[in-house]
């Protein structure tokens, strides 16, 4: 069986969602859609309508879907016994009791949309129990102790989901943290214990180059705040080109503030041309958009992506 990166490559483009507690456990958030502020993270995750999301992606023509398992805070999108044991927490306290990725897979597979997950290299760094994992807030050097603990959490997910998850995008794999190929390999091995064909990318921050950050990753992370760069021949020969970028924007804000925001900062024609260009050069493009607590999208963005899908 081929590595799953070539499945994503053939599908040309997909959607990415930051589904995070900061958006929903906030009484002023408009992402709760007048449903009331969830009492807990566990309640947030229970509100997610996987069937509605899968159908929306299908109507767009998206080939795959990324969602965050976590980011910085203590909250996890699915149960994890290793995490609870290290953190000293109870099921449902910080790890959702609903196994949302498993349910997403079931819903997405009806439309041949691949499930992909986002994980980080700095773990629950803002959690009150971050030290229990071996991470101290303010650290500029990741220890092997932290990576051992954190990849045990990853391995539980990887083994549980197996071939249901086609790709993993790792954020926070920064040089200034002290990451190197030895530490990257621990994540890579954890993923491939569950699925030997899974594709991985390790992000070192926004980079205009199309280049591997870890020698054995299967595609480049490609974090960009905007469309524009295209891979040169030398870059295409070294890695599978990939771009992860937001289509939304923050009115009056900087380019980097468009992540997980609503609105559209491109014309349909420009977006279609750029995605097609990346595809013809052997790559694929992932579009970050706003997601609400129930898994629904910003209506303007959803309509925009449906139009893009028809053209692609």
ZAZA-76250 format. One line per 4 residues: number of its first residue (from 1); for each residue x, y, z of N, C-alpha, C. Coordinates in Angstrom, 2 decimals. Atoms other than C-alpha are relative to their C-alpha. Layout:
REM residues N
NUM	X Y Z X Y Z X Y Z; ...
END
This chain:
REM residues 312
1	0.85 -1.20 0.00 0.00 0.00 0.00 0.88 1.25 0.00; -0.79 -1.21 0.08 1.27 3.47 -0.87 -0.20 0.88 1.24; 0.16 -0.95 -1.09 1.87 6.19 1.66 -1.19 0.91 -0.28; 1.24 -0.74 0.18 -1.30 8.17 2.24 0.21 1.43 -0.51
5	-0.21 -1.37 0.50 0.33 11.46 1.24 -0.43 0.11 -1.46; 0.37 -0.06 1.40 -0.34 10.54 -2.38 -1.51 -0.01 -0.20; 1.47 -0.13 0.02 -4.05 10.14 -1.62 -0.38 1.47 0.12; 0.30 -1.41 -0.21 -4.10 13.72 -0.32 0.40 0.82 -1.23
9	-0.49 -0.70 1.18 -2.07 14.88 -3.29 -1.01 -0.10 -1.16; 0.96 0.19 1.09 -4.57 13.40 -5.74 -1.32 0.73 0.27; 1.26 -0.66 -0.34 -7.48 14.97 -3.85 0.09 1.53 -0.13; -0.24 -1.40 0.37 -5.96 18.40 -4.50 -0.16 1.01 1.13
13	0.20 -1.00 -1.06 -7.43 20.34 -1.56 -0.93 -0.55 1.08; 0.85 0.39 -1.12 -9.11 20.03 1.83 -0.20 1.16 0.95; 0.39 -1.03 -0.97 -10.37 21.94 4.85 0.64 -0.28 1.36; -0.61 0.10 -1.33 -8.80 22.62 8.26 -0.83 0.81 0.99
17	0.73 -0.70 -1.06 -10.59 23.57 11.51 0.79 0.03 1.30; -0.46 -0.15 -1.38 -9.25 24.93 14.78 -1.24 -0.09 0.90; 1.14 0.17 -0.91 -11.85 23.51 17.18 0.56 0.03 1.41; -0.73 -0.23 -1.25 -10.62 24.95 20.48 -0.89 0.63 1.08
21	0.81 -0.44 -1.14 -11.98 25.71 23.93 -0.13 1.51 0.10; 0.01 -1.45 -0.13 -11.09 29.39 23.78 -1.12 0.67 -0.78; 1.07 -0.58 0.80 -13.72 29.99 21.12 -1.36 -0.21 0.66; 1.34 0.42 -0.41 -16.59 28.26 22.92 -0.30 0.18 1.50
25	0.24 -0.19 -1.44 -16.12 28.51 26.70 0.10 1.48 0.34; -0.06 -1.45 -0.06 -16.72 32.22 26.39 -1.41 0.53 -0.22; 1.39 -0.47 0.07 -20.06 33.87 27.08 -0.22 1.03 -1.10; 0.13 -1.01 1.04 -19.32 36.53 24.45 0.21 -0.56 -1.40
29	-0.28 0.59 1.30 -18.57 34.10 21.64 -1.25 -0.10 -0.85; 1.12 0.15 0.92 -20.83 34.25 18.60 0.06 -1.36 -0.70; -0.12 1.32 0.63 -19.65 30.75 17.62 -0.88 -1.04 0.69; 0.91 0.92 -0.67 -22.10 29.19 20.05 -1.42 0.08 -0.56
33	1.23 -0.07 0.78 -24.95 30.26 17.74 -1.27 0.12 0.85; 1.13 -0.23 -0.89 -27.26 31.43 20.52 -0.49 -1.28 0.69; 0.35 1.25 -0.68 -27.24 27.92 21.98 0.30 0.08 1.49; -0.42 -0.13 -1.39 -25.88 29.22 25.27 1.44 -0.46 0.15
37	-1.39 0.36 -0.22 -22.36 29.00 26.61 0.09 -1.41 0.60; -0.13 1.35 -0.56 -21.36 25.35 27.14 0.54 0.04 1.43; -0.44 0.05 -1.40 -20.87 24.43 30.79 1.40 -0.56 0.13; -1.31 0.66 -0.06 -17.73 22.48 29.97 0.49 -0.31 -1.40
41	-0.56 0.45 1.27 -15.42 21.36 27.21 -0.71 -1.26 -0.48; 0.67 1.24 0.36 -17.11 17.98 27.29 -1.34 0.30 -0.68; 1.28 -0.38 0.62 -20.43 19.66 26.49 0.21 0.57 -1.38; -0.32 -0.53 1.34 -18.82 21.55 23.58 0.07 -1.12 -1.02
45	-0.25 1.09 0.94 -17.70 18.35 21.95 -1.27 -0.78 -0.28; 1.26 0.71 0.20 -21.10 16.75 22.45 -0.95 0.75 -0.94; 0.85 -0.80 0.89 -22.68 19.60 20.46 0.38 -0.15 -1.47; -0.53 0.07 1.37 -20.63 18.79 17.34 -0.84 -0.98 -0.84
49	0.83 0.80 0.90 -22.83 17.51 14.48 0.87 -0.53 -1.13; -0.94 0.56 0.99 -20.54 15.18 12.50 -0.67 -0.20 -1.35; 0.69 0.25 1.27 -23.17 14.35 9.87 -0.16 1.31 -0.80; 0.16 -1.29 0.67 -23.82 18.01 9.11 1.33 0.48 -0.57
53	-1.31 -0.42 0.49 -20.11 18.77 8.83 0.42 -0.82 -1.21; -0.41 0.86 1.11 -19.45 15.78 6.57 -0.77 0.35 -1.27; 0.80 -0.35 1.17 -22.31 16.74 4.26 0.45 1.34 -0.58; -0.47 -1.31 0.46 -21.07 20.35 4.09 1.31 -0.14 -0.79
57	-1.27 0.22 0.70 -17.58 19.18 3.11 -0.23 -0.70 -1.34; 0.34 0.71 1.23 -19.07 16.83 0.54 -0.53 0.97 -1.05; 0.56 -0.97 0.95 -21.04 19.68 -1.07 1.07 0.96 -0.52; -1.12 -0.83 0.45 -17.82 21.69 -1.23 0.90 -0.74 -0.99
61	-0.93 0.78 0.82 -15.95 18.85 -2.92 1.35 -0.16 0.65; -1.28 0.15 -0.71 -13.23 18.81 -0.24 0.41 -1.48 0.04; -0.46 1.38 0.03 -11.07 15.68 -0.41 0.41 -0.55 1.35; -0.43 0.44 -1.33 -9.90 15.57 3.20 -0.31 1.10 1.01
65	0.37 -0.93 -1.07 -10.49 17.23 6.57 0.95 -0.16 1.18; -0.86 -0.05 -1.18 -8.09 18.25 9.36 -0.77 0.67 1.15; 0.54 -0.66 -1.18 -9.21 19.05 12.92 1.02 -0.13 1.14; -0.95 -0.03 -1.12 -7.22 19.95 16.03 -0.42 -0.96 1.12
69	0.23 0.81 -1.20 -6.94 17.32 18.76 0.15 0.86 1.25; -0.24 -0.92 -1.11 -5.73 20.14 21.02 0.90 1.12 -0.52; -1.00 -1.03 0.27 -3.65 23.32 21.05 0.24 0.81 1.27; -0.49 -0.81 -1.12 -1.74 24.77 24.02 -0.73 -0.22 1.33
73	0.77 0.15 -1.23 -4.58 24.44 26.56 -0.03 -1.47 0.44; 0.05 1.35 -0.55 -5.38 21.36 28.63 -1.01 -0.91 -0.68; 1.13 0.77 0.50 -8.40 20.25 26.61 0.34 -0.85 -1.23; -0.22 0.95 1.09 -8.34 17.21 24.29 -1.34 -0.36 -0.64
77	1.22 0.22 0.76 -10.88 16.39 21.59 -0.62 -1.38 0.22; 0.46 1.38 -0.14 -11.21 12.73 22.58 0.57 -0.60 1.28; -0.52 0.65 -1.21 -10.69 10.38 25.54 1.45 -0.43 -0.18; -1.38 0.49 0.04 -7.10 9.50 26.41 0.42 -0.36 1.42
81	-0.32 0.49 -1.35 -6.26 7.34 29.44 1.40 0.38 0.42; -1.39 -0.37 -0.33 -2.52 8.08 29.25 0.05 1.46 0.44; 0.03 -1.43 -0.33 -3.19 11.82 29.29 -0.57 0.21 1.41; 0.62 -0.18 -1.32 -5.52 11.59 32.29 0.90 -0.51 1.12
85	-0.88 0.55 -1.03 -3.04 9.44 34.19 1.15 0.95 0.30; -1.12 -0.93 -0.21 -0.15 11.87 33.67 -0.48 1.29 0.64; 0.52 -1.28 -0.48 -2.26 14.98 34.29 -0.66 -0.10 1.37; 0.72 0.16 -1.26 -4.08 13.51 37.27 -1.43 0.47 -0.10
89	1.37 -0.45 0.23 -7.47 14.28 35.75 -0.94 -1.18 -0.20; 1.02 1.02 0.18 -10.72 12.35 35.47 -0.55 0.08 -1.43; 0.62 -0.02 1.33 -12.39 11.32 32.19 -1.10 1.05 -0.08; 0.99 -1.06 0.18 -14.44 14.23 30.87 0.41 1.33 0.59
93	-0.44 -1.25 -0.63 -12.60 16.81 32.95 0.75 0.88 -1.00; -0.72 -0.73 1.05 -10.19 17.82 30.18 0.02 -0.76 -1.31; 0.11 0.81 1.20 -10.39 14.93 27.72 -1.48 -0.29 -0.24; 1.42 0.23 0.29 -13.80 14.80 26.04 -0.34 -1.48 0.13
97	0.43 1.39 -0.11 -15.74 11.62 26.81 -0.48 -0.54 -1.35; 0.42 0.42 1.35 -17.08 11.55 23.24 1.24 -0.17 -0.87; -1.13 0.21 0.90 -14.65 10.09 20.72 -0.34 0.61 -1.35; 0.41 -0.72 1.19 -15.23 12.73 18.09 0.74 -0.44 -1.26
101	-0.67 0.45 1.23 -12.49 11.63 15.63 -0.57 -1.30 -0.56; 0.58 1.25 0.49 -13.99 8.13 15.44 -1.34 0.26 -0.69; 1.29 -0.32 0.61 -17.43 9.58 14.74 0.18 0.80 -1.29; -0.30 -0.74 1.23 -15.95 11.99 12.20 0.38 -0.94 -1.13
105	-0.40 0.96 1.03 -14.34 9.11 10.37 -1.23 -0.69 -0.59; 1.19 0.70 0.49 -17.66 7.27 10.14 -0.82 0.89 -0.93; 0.80 -0.92 0.81 -19.43 10.35 8.79 0.71 0.39 -1.30; -0.75 -0.43 1.17 -16.68 11.46 6.40 0.18 -1.11 -1.02
109	-0.28 1.11 0.91 -16.06 8.01 4.95 -1.18 -0.28 -0.94; 1.17 0.17 0.88 -19.60 7.99 3.50 0.19 0.77 -1.31; -0.21 -0.85 1.17 -18.35 10.64 1.07 1.44 -0.12 -0.52; -1.39 0.19 0.39 -14.78 9.34 0.62 0.86 1.22 0.33
113	-0.81 -1.12 -0.48 -13.39 12.30 2.57 0.93 -0.54 1.08; -0.98 0.55 -0.93 -10.20 11.46 4.45 0.09 0.84 1.28; -0.18 -0.66 -1.29 -9.76 12.27 8.15 1.48 0.17 0.29; -1.37 -0.32 -0.37 -6.53 13.96 9.24 -0.03 0.77 1.32
117	0.00 -0.62 -1.32 -5.50 15.25 12.68 1.21 0.91 0.21; -1.02 -0.98 -0.41 -3.51 18.13 14.15 0.42 -0.31 1.43; -0.56 0.24 -1.33 -1.23 17.58 17.15 1.12 1.03 0.17; -1.06 -1.00 -0.19 1.48 19.75 18.71 1.25 -0.58 0.63
121	-1.27 0.39 -0.60 5.07 19.54 19.81 0.26 0.69 1.32; -0.16 -0.66 -1.30 4.56 21.74 22.88 -1.09 -0.40 0.99; 0.96 0.60 -0.91 1.63 19.83 24.35 -0.90 1.00 0.71; 0.88 -0.89 -0.76 -0.64 21.37 27.01 0.82 1.03 0.77
125	-0.98 -0.88 -0.65 1.92 24.08 27.70 -0.64 1.07 0.88; 0.68 -1.01 -0.82 -0.66 26.49 29.14 -0.88 -0.62 1.09; 0.80 0.69 -1.02 -2.30 23.86 31.35 0.63 0.17 1.37; -0.55 -0.14 -1.36 -1.93 24.17 35.14 0.89 -1.18 0.40
129	-0.79 1.20 -0.33 -0.38 20.69 35.16 1.07 -0.29 -1.06; -0.98 0.20 1.09 2.07 21.21 32.24 1.29 -0.64 0.50; -1.26 0.54 -0.55 5.03 20.36 34.52 -0.05 -1.52 0.14; 0.11 1.45 -0.15 3.68 16.85 34.99 0.40 -0.73 -1.28
133	-0.42 0.58 1.27 4.41 16.23 31.34 1.49 0.25 -0.27; -1.40 -0.34 0.21 7.90 17.66 31.69 0.20 1.30 -0.74; -0.08 -1.28 0.69 7.08 20.99 30.08 -0.23 1.13 0.98; 0.14 -1.17 -0.87 7.64 24.21 32.03 -0.24 1.22 -0.86
137	0.33 -1.18 0.79 6.02 27.34 30.68 1.20 0.93 -0.08; -1.16 -0.86 0.21 8.68 29.54 29.18 1.23 -0.76 -0.46; -1.13 0.80 0.47 10.95 26.65 28.26 0.35 0.36 -1.44; -0.45 -0.14 1.38 13.02 27.17 25.14 0.71 -1.27 -0.42
141	-0.65 1.27 0.33 14.27 23.60 25.20 -0.91 -1.15 0.39; 0.84 1.17 -0.24 12.13 20.49 24.86 0.87 -1.13 0.50; -0.78 1.10 -0.56 13.38 17.63 27.01 -0.49 -1.33 -0.55; 0.38 1.34 0.43 13.36 13.97 26.10 -1.10 -0.56 0.91
145	1.05 0.44 -0.92 11.23 13.37 29.21 -1.37 0.46 -0.49; 1.26 -0.52 0.51 8.51 15.63 27.82 -0.44 -0.77 -1.24; 0.35 0.67 1.25 8.62 14.01 24.38 -0.43 -1.44 0.25; 0.40 1.37 -0.34 8.44 10.52 25.91 -1.43 -0.03 0.53
149	1.36 -0.06 -0.54 5.33 11.47 27.89 -1.02 0.37 -1.07; 0.95 -0.54 0.97 3.70 13.38 25.07 -0.24 -0.97 -1.16; 0.20 0.97 1.08 4.27 10.70 22.43 -0.72 -1.25 0.49; 0.84 1.08 -0.54 2.69 8.13 24.76 -1.48 0.36 -0.17
153	1.36 -0.49 0.24 -0.46 10.26 24.56 -0.35 -0.16 -1.48; 0.19 0.10 1.44 -0.08 10.42 20.79 -0.20 -1.46 -0.43; 0.07 1.40 0.39 0.46 6.68 20.53 -1.37 -0.61 0.33; 1.33 0.52 -0.33 -2.82 5.94 22.32 -1.00 0.36 -1.09
157	0.89 -0.42 1.08 -4.66 7.98 19.70 0.33 -0.74 -1.30; -0.42 0.60 1.26 -2.64 6.58 16.81 -0.42 -1.46 -0.10; 0.37 1.42 0.01 -3.21 2.96 17.76 -1.52 -0.17 -0.05; 1.46 0.08 0.00 -6.91 3.57 18.44 -0.58 0.25 -1.39
161	0.59 -0.39 1.28 -7.57 5.22 15.08 0.59 -0.77 -1.19; -0.60 0.80 1.06 -5.15 3.18 12.96 -0.08 0.68 -1.36; 0.03 -0.52 1.37 -5.73 3.63 9.23 -1.18 0.95 -0.24; 1.08 -0.99 0.15 -8.78 5.82 9.87 0.58 1.41 -0.20
165	-0.64 -1.32 0.12 -6.39 8.80 10.13 1.10 -0.09 -1.06; -0.91 0.09 1.13 -4.54 9.41 6.89 1.23 0.88 0.14; -1.15 -0.90 -0.14 -2.26 12.26 7.97 -0.03 0.71 1.34; -0.17 -0.74 -1.25 -0.94 14.07 11.04 0.86 1.22 -0.29
169	-0.75 -1.25 0.17 0.16 17.71 11.00 0.42 0.47 1.39; -0.54 -0.33 -1.32 2.44 18.55 13.94 0.44 1.46 0.06; -0.34 -1.40 -0.20 2.61 22.16 15.07 1.02 0.11 1.14; -0.88 -0.26 -1.13 5.15 23.70 17.46 1.25 -0.87 0.04
173	-1.22 0.81 0.06 8.08 21.57 16.28 1.20 0.92 -0.29; -0.90 -1.10 0.31 10.33 24.59 16.54 1.47 -0.30 0.30; -1.45 0.09 -0.24 14.10 24.75 16.24 0.35 0.60 1.36; -0.39 -0.68 -1.23 14.21 27.17 19.16 -0.46 -0.75 1.25
177	0.33 0.88 -1.11 12.55 24.52 21.36 1.07 -1.06 0.22; -1.03 1.03 -0.09 15.49 22.24 20.68 -0.37 -1.29 -0.70; 0.39 1.20 0.73 13.72 19.80 18.39 1.09 -0.40 -1.00; -0.96 0.56 0.95 15.92 17.53 16.28 -0.54 -1.31 -0.54
181	0.50 1.21 0.64 15.60 14.38 14.19 -0.23 -1.14 0.99; 0.19 1.05 -1.01 15.97 12.12 17.23 -1.36 0.15 0.68; 1.28 -0.24 -0.66 12.97 13.73 18.93 -1.16 -0.11 -0.99; 1.05 0.13 1.01 10.97 13.97 15.71 -0.34 -1.47 -0.23
185	0.22 1.43 0.27 11.43 10.24 15.22 -0.95 -0.62 1.02; 0.89 0.55 -1.03 9.60 9.56 18.49 -1.47 0.25 -0.37; 1.36 -0.28 0.48 6.48 11.25 17.07 -0.32 -0.84 -1.23; 0.18 0.75 1.24 6.93 9.62 13.70 -0.27 -1.47 0.30
189	0.19 1.40 -0.38 7.23 6.18 15.31 -1.35 -0.23 0.66; 1.29 0.13 -0.68 4.17 6.76 17.50 -1.15 -0.02 -1.00; 1.03 -0.04 1.05 2.06 7.63 14.45 0.00 -1.30 -0.78; -0.07 1.17 0.86 3.32 4.70 12.42 -0.22 -1.32 0.73
193	0.40 1.18 -0.74 2.70 2.24 15.21 -1.47 -0.30 -0.24; 1.43 0.18 0.27 -0.99 2.82 14.56 -0.30 -0.16 -1.47; 0.24 0.02 1.44 -0.80 3.34 10.81 1.32 0.20 -0.73; -1.31 -0.12 0.67 2.44 2.57 8.91 -0.03 0.80 -1.28
197	0.12 -0.73 1.26 1.10 4.39 5.85 -0.35 1.47 0.21; 0.41 -1.38 -0.27 0.17 7.65 7.57 1.04 1.01 -0.46; -0.87 -1.09 0.41 1.60 10.89 6.21 0.17 0.98 1.16; -0.27 -0.94 -1.08 3.24 13.36 8.60 0.70 1.25 -0.53
201	-0.71 -1.25 0.28 4.42 16.96 8.50 0.33 0.66 1.33; -0.50 -0.59 -1.24 6.44 18.79 11.18 0.25 1.49 -0.24; -0.02 -1.43 0.27 5.97 22.55 11.39 1.01 0.77 0.85; -0.97 -0.86 -0.67 8.75 24.98 12.25 -0.40 1.47 -0.08
205	0.47 -1.38 0.14 6.59 28.07 11.78 -0.14 0.38 -1.46; 0.21 -0.44 1.36 5.73 30.09 8.72 1.31 0.02 -0.78; -1.21 0.14 0.79 8.22 29.39 5.95 -0.38 0.10 -1.47; 0.31 -0.18 1.41 8.16 30.58 2.34 0.62 -1.09 -0.86
209	-0.61 1.11 0.74 10.24 27.56 1.33 -0.90 -1.23 0.09; 0.63 1.31 -0.05 8.80 24.17 0.47 1.12 -0.98 0.32; -1.14 0.80 -0.42 11.20 22.08 2.51 -0.37 -0.89 1.17; 0.20 0.87 -1.15 11.31 19.17 4.93 0.62 0.62 1.24
213	-0.57 -0.41 -1.28 11.80 20.05 8.56 0.59 -1.21 0.71; -0.50 1.27 -0.51 12.24 16.42 9.59 0.33 -0.89 -1.19; -0.50 0.74 1.15 14.19 14.14 7.30 -0.94 -1.08 -0.51; 0.88 1.11 0.40 11.52 11.41 7.28 -1.46 0.39 -0.12
217	1.40 -0.38 0.16 8.33 13.45 7.12 -0.42 -0.22 -1.44; 0.49 0.37 1.33 6.12 12.63 4.15 -0.45 1.19 -0.85; 0.32 -1.20 0.77 5.07 16.16 3.15 0.39 1.21 0.84; -0.44 -1.18 -0.75 6.05 19.70 4.10 -1.19 0.67 0.67
221	1.07 -0.61 -0.78 4.05 21.58 6.72 -0.66 1.15 -0.74; 0.52 -1.03 0.88 3.64 24.64 4.51 -0.86 1.06 0.63; 0.81 -1.04 -0.63 2.23 27.11 7.03 0.28 1.35 -0.66; -0.10 -1.32 0.60 1.55 30.39 5.25 -1.23 0.82 0.39
225	1.12 -0.87 -0.33 -0.63 33.38 6.07 -0.81 0.40 -1.24; 0.63 -0.47 1.24 -1.58 33.88 2.42 0.43 -0.89 -1.16; -0.40 0.65 1.25 -1.53 32.37 -1.07 1.17 0.76 -0.61; -1.05 -0.71 0.72 1.42 33.20 -3.29 1.14 -0.87 -0.46
229	-1.19 0.75 0.40 4.56 31.05 -3.21 -0.36 -1.29 -0.75; 0.13 1.28 0.69 4.94 28.08 -5.56 1.34 -0.73 0.08; -1.24 0.76 -0.17 7.49 25.26 -5.25 0.86 -0.06 -1.26; -0.94 0.13 1.10 10.58 25.27 -7.43 0.30 -1.47 -0.26
233	-0.29 1.38 0.37 11.80 22.12 -9.18 0.82 -0.71 1.07; -0.85 0.61 -1.03 14.47 21.47 -6.55 -0.81 -0.34 1.24; 0.85 0.25 -1.18 11.88 21.76 -3.77 -0.96 -1.15 -0.25; 0.93 1.08 0.33 9.45 19.45 -5.56 0.69 -1.35 0.01
237	-0.76 1.25 0.01 12.16 16.83 -5.87 0.34 -0.45 1.42; -0.42 0.30 -1.38 12.91 17.02 -2.12 -1.17 -0.37 0.91; 1.16 0.26 -0.86 9.38 16.84 -0.68 -1.28 0.11 -0.79; 1.32 -0.22 0.60 5.67 16.74 -1.48 -0.48 1.37 0.46
241	0.39 -1.36 -0.39 4.64 20.41 -1.55 -1.40 0.04 0.59; 1.31 -0.15 -0.65 1.78 21.40 0.74 -0.08 1.40 0.58; 0.25 -1.30 -0.61 0.25 24.66 1.90 -1.19 -0.09 0.94; 1.10 -0.15 -0.96 -1.88 25.27 4.99 -0.14 1.49 0.26
245	0.17 -1.45 -0.08 -3.35 28.76 4.99 -1.46 0.37 0.25; 1.39 -0.42 -0.24 -6.46 30.67 6.16 -0.56 0.78 -1.18; 0.65 -0.84 1.01 -8.98 32.15 3.75 -0.71 1.17 0.66; 0.66 -1.08 -0.73 -10.49 34.37 6.46 0.96 1.13 0.31
249	-0.84 -1.14 -0.35 -9.21 37.66 7.78 -0.59 0.73 1.20; 0.42 -0.85 -1.11 -9.37 40.00 10.75 -0.03 1.44 -0.51; 0.06 -1.37 0.52 -10.64 43.41 9.58 0.92 0.93 0.79; -0.94 -0.91 -0.64 -7.91 45.93 10.28 1.19 -0.68 0.64
253	-1.08 0.74 -0.64 -5.57 43.18 11.46 1.10 -0.38 -0.97; -1.12 0.46 0.82 -2.32 41.71 10.20 -0.39 -1.31 -0.70; 0.26 1.22 0.77 -2.15 38.79 7.72 -0.12 -1.23 0.90; -0.02 1.19 -0.84 -1.39 36.29 10.48 -1.26 -0.15 0.85
257	1.20 0.02 -0.84 -4.65 37.17 12.25 -1.22 -0.61 -0.70; 1.12 0.58 0.74 -6.79 35.42 9.62 -0.34 -1.42 0.39; 0.23 1.39 -0.35 -6.51 31.97 11.19 -1.32 -0.17 0.77; 1.28 0.35 -0.62 -9.92 30.52 12.11 -0.98 1.17 0.05
261	0.91 -1.15 0.07 -11.62 33.80 11.20 -0.95 -0.18 -1.19; 0.96 0.03 1.09 -14.62 34.35 8.96 0.41 0.92 -1.14; -0.26 -0.88 1.13 -14.85 36.26 5.70 0.87 -0.64 -1.06; -0.77 0.50 1.14 -13.03 35.85 2.40 0.99 1.08 -0.43
265	-0.99 -0.99 0.43 -9.78 37.55 1.41 0.49 -0.22 -1.43; -0.40 0.27 1.37 -9.53 36.13 -2.12 -1.21 0.01 -0.93; 1.05 0.22 0.98 -11.54 36.13 -5.31 -0.04 -1.48 -0.33; 0.14 1.41 0.38 -12.85 32.78 -6.49 1.02 -0.36 -1.08
269	-0.89 0.28 1.13 -10.79 33.01 -9.67 1.45 -0.16 0.46; -1.39 0.06 -0.47 -7.53 33.67 -7.83 0.23 -1.28 0.81; -0.15 1.20 -0.84 -8.11 30.85 -5.31 0.04 -1.26 -0.85; 0.02 1.18 0.88 -8.98 28.31 -8.01 1.30 -0.12 -0.78
273	-1.24 0.02 0.77 -5.97 29.28 -10.10 1.19 -0.43 0.86; -1.14 0.32 -0.87 -3.59 29.04 -7.14 -0.03 -1.47 0.42; 0.11 1.41 -0.41 -4.89 25.66 -5.91 0.35 -0.92 -1.16; -0.32 0.80 1.17 -4.69 24.29 -9.44 1.49 0.03 -0.32
277	-1.44 -0.12 0.25 -1.15 25.60 -9.82 0.79 -0.90 0.94; -0.69 0.86 -0.97 0.00 23.88 -6.63 -0.21 -1.46 -0.35; 0.29 1.39 0.38 -1.71 20.67 -7.78 0.84 -0.43 -1.20; -0.77 0.34 1.21 -0.03 20.74 -11.20 1.49 -0.14 0.30
281	-1.40 0.09 -0.41 3.30 21.14 -9.41 0.22 -1.13 1.01; -0.15 1.19 -0.83 2.67 17.95 -7.43 -0.39 0.16 1.45; 0.34 -0.24 -1.39 1.25 19.45 -4.24 -1.49 0.04 0.26; 1.40 -0.14 -0.38 -2.00 20.03 -2.39 -0.14 1.13 1.00
285	0.26 -1.22 -0.76 -3.61 22.92 -0.49 -1.08 -0.23 1.04; 0.95 0.15 -1.10 -5.38 22.97 2.88 -0.46 1.38 0.45; 0.57 -1.30 -0.29 -7.73 25.85 3.68 -0.60 0.03 1.40; 0.50 -0.19 -1.36 -8.33 26.96 7.27 -1.20 0.93 -0.05
289	1.20 -0.83 -0.05 -11.85 28.28 7.92 -0.59 -0.03 1.41; 0.67 -0.11 -1.30 -14.05 29.25 10.87 -0.93 -1.20 0.21; 0.95 1.05 -0.35 -15.98 26.51 12.67 -0.74 0.40 1.28; 0.82 -0.29 -1.18 -18.83 26.92 15.16 -0.03 -1.20 0.94
293	0.00 1.04 -1.02 -19.44 24.86 18.29 -0.69 -1.28 -0.48; 0.73 1.18 0.48 -21.83 22.54 16.42 0.62 -0.61 -1.25; -0.66 0.54 1.18 -19.37 21.91 13.59 -0.46 0.64 -1.30; 0.43 -0.71 1.21 -21.09 24.29 11.16 1.03 1.06 -0.35
297	-0.98 -0.95 0.50 -19.15 26.79 9.06 -0.59 1.40 -0.16; 0.40 -1.35 0.35 -19.25 30.50 8.37 -0.73 -0.08 -1.35; 0.78 0.14 1.24 -22.01 30.76 5.68 0.69 0.57 -1.23; -0.68 -0.62 1.14 -19.98 33.09 3.47 1.14 -0.90 -0.48
301	-1.10 0.88 0.37 -16.97 30.78 3.55 -0.51 -1.30 -0.61; 0.54 1.25 0.54 -19.09 27.70 2.95 -0.46 0.19 -1.44; 0.45 -0.28 1.37 -20.69 29.26 -0.15 1.19 0.19 -0.93; -1.22 -0.23 0.78 -17.26 30.38 -1.37 0.67 -1.32 -0.37
305	-0.68 1.27 0.26 -15.79 26.89 -1.03 -0.85 -0.93 -0.87; 0.84 0.78 0.92 -18.77 25.30 -2.75 0.25 0.45 -1.44; -0.29 -0.52 1.34 -18.10 27.56 -5.73 1.39 -0.42 -0.47; -1.35 0.44 0.34 -14.40 26.73 -5.61 -0.01 -1.48 -0.39
309	0.06 1.43 0.27 -15.19 23.01 -5.46 -0.54 -0.32 -1.38; 0.57 0.21 1.35 -17.30 23.23 -8.60 1.03 0.26 -1.10; -1.02 -0.36 0.98 -14.41 24.84 -10.45 1.19 -0.96 0.02; -1.16 0.87 -0.12 -11.82 22.38 -9.16 -0.33 -1.44 -0.40
END
